[in-house]
């Protein structure tokens, strides 16, 4: 990896949605669905879904910062989920669906805090932002059947009714940033 290849870790509901969104962004090299922010090692999907591990469903985003900035990723992150609902995204409810940024260095922490402050100051959302900004510790890849979920299951109901509208919004507002 060159020094331009960086990592961002975002949790904003179901990782299938997050992966599908960021897979389309120019400069994103890879998106891996997984779990972070919990207190047990090597959690399984069922454990995370039960909300007993403390983990959030998250995406590890490997990106080339010469093509896309962390700030641009933050903008897309906040535009493609509701950061004002605590432990909930649509029908997905529980701490595993919380909105969170897991920063990998102090620069990401400062950028995330400044971005949230700007959104709050500009009153972009009708309610306070509840997105957590936490230090990244460990990421566990989700099981293979969760990787590239949207690509492999485009006709599945969840993909049609939940992910497709997010992708349409992404295409409408960020067409110039897509692959």
Kinemage of the C-alpha trace (Angstrom):
@kinemage 1
@onewidth
@group {chain A} dominant
@subgroup {mainchain}
@vectorlist {calphas} color= white
{ca unk a 1} P 0.000 0.000 0.000
{ca unk a 2} L 1.179 3.488 -0.749
{ca unk a 3} L 0.919 6.306 1.743
{ca unk a 4} L -2.127 7.527 -0.218
{ca unk a 5} L -4.101 4.362 0.605
{ca unk a 6} L -6.075 4.951 3.795
{ca unk a 7} L -8.808 3.277 5.819
{ca unk a 8} L -12.117 4.635 7.091
{ca unk a 9} L -14.475 2.698 9.353
{ca unk a 10} L -18.160 3.689 9.264
{ca unk a 11} L -21.202 2.201 10.961
{ca unk a 12} L -24.547 3.504 9.766
{ca unk a 13} L -27.086 0.748 9.952
{ca unk a 14} L -26.948 -2.475 8.014
{ca unk a 15} L -23.512 -3.053 6.518
{ca unk a 16} L -25.086 -4.268 3.269
{ca unk a 17} L -26.238 -0.686 2.634
{ca unk a 18} L -22.935 0.884 3.602
{ca unk a 19} L -20.980 -1.491 1.390
{ca unk a 20} L -23.288 -0.934 -1.606
{ca unk a 21} L -22.981 2.850 -1.303
{ca unk a 22} L -19.221 3.117 -0.864
{ca unk a 23} L -18.444 0.451 -3.490
{ca unk a 24} L -19.628 2.995 -6.075
{ca unk a 25} L -17.467 5.925 -4.937
{ca unk a 26} L -14.482 6.888 -7.098
{ca unk a 27} L -11.260 6.341 -5.189
{ca unk a 28} L -12.663 3.580 -2.971
{ca unk a 29} L -10.531 0.516 -3.591
{ca unk a 30} L -12.378 -1.983 -1.392
{ca unk a 31} L -15.253 -2.175 1.091
{ca unk a 32} L -15.388 -4.957 3.665
{ca unk a 33} L -18.468 -5.637 5.779
{ca unk a 34} L -17.803 -6.503 9.389
{ca unk a 35} L -18.116 -5.727 13.060
{ca unk a 36} L -16.385 -3.232 15.349
{ca unk a 37} L -16.847 -1.421 18.624
{ca unk a 38} L -17.737 -4.435 20.734
{ca unk a 39} L -16.260 -6.320 23.647
{ca unk a 40} L -15.866 -9.953 22.531
{ca unk a 41} L -13.388 -11.409 20.059
{ca unk a 42} L -14.489 -12.830 16.709
{ca unk a 43} L -18.229 -12.202 16.977
{ca unk a 44} L -20.624 -14.017 14.670
{ca unk a 45} L -23.517 -12.397 12.813
{ca unk a 46} L -26.163 -13.984 15.047
{ca unk a 47} L -24.436 -12.722 18.188
{ca unk a 48} L -24.113 -9.210 16.780
{ca unk a 49} L -27.776 -9.237 15.658
{ca unk a 50} L -28.825 -10.170 19.193
{ca unk a 51} L -27.129 -6.994 20.415
{ca unk a 52} L -25.185 -8.873 23.074
{ca unk a 53} L -21.640 -8.212 21.827
{ca unk a 54} L -21.614 -4.420 21.744
{ca unk a 55} L -20.491 -4.467 18.119
{ca unk a 56} L -21.876 -2.328 15.337
{ca unk a 57} L -22.341 -3.587 11.819
{ca unk a 58} L -19.720 -1.551 9.985
{ca unk a 59} L -17.779 -1.193 6.780
{ca unk a 60} L -14.030 -0.927 6.422
{ca unk a 61} L -13.428 1.365 3.482
{ca unk a 62} L -10.003 1.232 1.823
{ca unk a 63} L -9.567 4.396 -0.238
{ca unk a 64} L -6.989 6.309 -2.248
{ca unk a 65} L -6.886 9.771 -0.738
{ca unk a 66} L -5.381 11.174 -3.930
{ca unk a 67} L -8.781 10.397 -5.532
{ca unk a 68} L -11.246 10.880 -2.658
{ca unk a 69} L -10.797 12.680 0.637
{ca unk a 70} L -11.903 11.497 4.042
{ca unk a 71} L -14.085 14.630 4.175
{ca unk a 72} L -15.851 13.545 0.951
{ca unk a 73} L -16.445 10.128 2.482
{ca unk a 74} L -17.894 11.820 5.578
{ca unk a 75} L -20.236 13.848 3.386
{ca unk a 76} L -21.518 10.707 1.669
{ca unk a 77} L -21.744 8.892 5.021
{ca unk a 78} L -24.014 11.575 6.495
{ca unk a 79} L -26.070 11.938 3.307
{ca unk a 80} L -26.913 8.233 3.005
{ca unk a 81} L -28.264 7.462 6.476
{ca unk a 82} L -30.113 9.167 9.311
{ca unk a 83} L -27.528 10.247 11.908
{ca unk a 84} L -30.246 11.539 14.257
{ca unk a 85} L -31.872 8.247 15.240
{ca unk a 86} L -30.236 6.521 18.181
{ca unk a 87} L -29.516 2.847 17.530
{ca unk a 88} L -31.831 2.730 14.549
{ca unk a 89} L -31.862 2.946 10.773
{ca unk a 90} L -35.352 2.470 9.392
{ca unk a 91} L -36.666 -0.909 10.537
{ca unk a 92} L -33.220 -2.001 11.769
{ca unk a 93} L -33.237 -1.369 15.525
{ca unk a 94} L -30.539 -2.045 18.117
{ca unk a 95} L -27.079 -0.861 19.113
{ca unk a 96} L -25.625 -2.924 16.261
{ca unk a 97} L -27.229 -0.400 13.855
{ca unk a 98} L -25.900 2.727 15.546
{ca unk a 99} L -24.361 5.590 13.639
{ca unk a 100} L -20.631 5.749 14.361
{ca unk a 101} L -17.303 6.798 12.927
{ca unk a 102} L -14.332 4.791 14.150
{ca unk a 103} L -11.339 7.039 13.500
{ca unk a 104} L -7.957 5.498 12.754
{ca unk a 105} L -5.882 8.576 13.570
{ca unk a 106} L -6.143 12.003 15.164
{ca unk a 107} L -6.649 13.708 11.785
{ca unk a 108} L -9.772 11.634 11.122
{ca unk a 109} L -11.022 12.375 14.630
{ca unk a 110} L -10.572 16.132 14.122
{ca unk a 111} L -12.180 16.037 10.654
{ca unk a 112} L -15.152 14.019 11.913
{ca unk a 113} L -15.701 16.310 14.913
{ca unk a 114} L -15.426 19.433 12.734
{ca unk a 115} L -17.831 17.984 10.161
{ca unk a 116} L -20.439 17.116 12.798
{ca unk a 117} L -20.063 20.606 14.294
{ca unk a 118} L -20.622 22.158 10.873
{ca unk a 119} L -23.719 20.038 10.232
{ca unk a 120} L -25.114 21.024 13.647
{ca unk a 121} L -24.275 24.707 13.178
{ca unk a 122} L -25.919 24.753 9.739
{ca unk a 123} L -28.919 22.808 11.097
{ca unk a 124} L -28.721 20.331 8.236
{ca unk a 125} L -30.848 17.853 10.182
{ca unk a 126} L -34.093 18.497 12.068
{ca unk a 127} L -32.826 16.735 15.193
{ca unk a 128} L -29.465 16.495 16.975
{ca unk a 129} L -26.828 14.208 15.447
{ca unk a 130} L -26.226 11.123 17.608
{ca unk a 131} L -23.319 9.721 15.584
{ca unk a 132} L -20.602 8.387 17.870
{ca unk a 133} L -16.988 9.277 17.127
{ca unk a 134} L -14.862 6.498 18.616
{ca unk a 135} L -11.251 5.422 18.387
{ca unk a 136} L -10.879 2.399 16.136
{ca unk a 137} L -9.604 -0.685 17.924
{ca unk a 138} L -10.349 -3.872 16.003
{ca unk a 139} L -12.406 -4.883 12.976
{ca unk a 140} L -13.737 -8.381 12.369
{ca unk a 141} L -14.704 -9.286 8.817
{ca unk a 142} L -18.271 -10.497 8.502
{ca unk a 143} L -18.939 -13.948 7.144
{ca unk a 144} L -18.436 -14.475 3.386
{ca unk a 145} L -22.172 -14.436 2.605
{ca unk a 146} L -22.301 -10.807 3.825
{ca unk a 147} L -19.522 -9.601 1.517
{ca unk a 148} L -20.717 -8.063 -1.776
{ca unk a 149} L -24.241 -8.755 -0.558
{ca unk a 150} L -25.976 -6.241 -2.808
{ca unk a 151} L -24.053 -7.302 -5.909
{ca unk a 152} L -24.953 -10.943 -5.276
{ca unk a 153} L -28.583 -10.339 -4.229
{ca unk a 154} L -29.924 -7.368 -6.217
{ca unk a 155} L -33.373 -8.965 -6.598
{ca unk a 156} L -33.786 -9.692 -2.885
{ca unk a 157} L -36.486 -7.574 -1.180
{ca unk a 158} L -34.137 -5.796 1.223
{ca unk a 159} L -31.947 -4.739 -1.691
{ca unk a 160} L -34.925 -3.540 -3.729
{ca unk a 161} L -36.684 -1.581 -0.999
{ca unk a 162} L -33.887 -0.425 1.309
{ca unk a 163} L -30.615 -0.280 -0.637
{ca unk a 164} L -31.870 0.844 -4.075
{ca unk a 165} L -33.319 4.152 -2.767
{ca unk a 166} L -29.974 4.933 -1.084
{ca unk a 167} L -28.156 4.235 -4.350
{ca unk a 168} L -30.574 6.465 -6.276
{ca unk a 169} L -29.954 9.281 -3.811
{ca unk a 170} L -26.208 8.746 -4.141
{ca unk a 171} L -26.445 8.896 -7.947
{ca unk a 172} L -28.601 12.044 -7.839
{ca unk a 173} L -26.407 14.021 -5.465
{ca unk a 174} L -22.918 12.605 -6.046
{ca unk a 175} L -22.878 11.620 -9.721
{ca unk a 176} L -19.513 13.360 -10.203
{ca unk a 177} L -17.930 11.242 -7.428
{ca unk a 178} L -18.956 7.826 -8.689
{ca unk a 179} L -16.958 5.186 -10.552
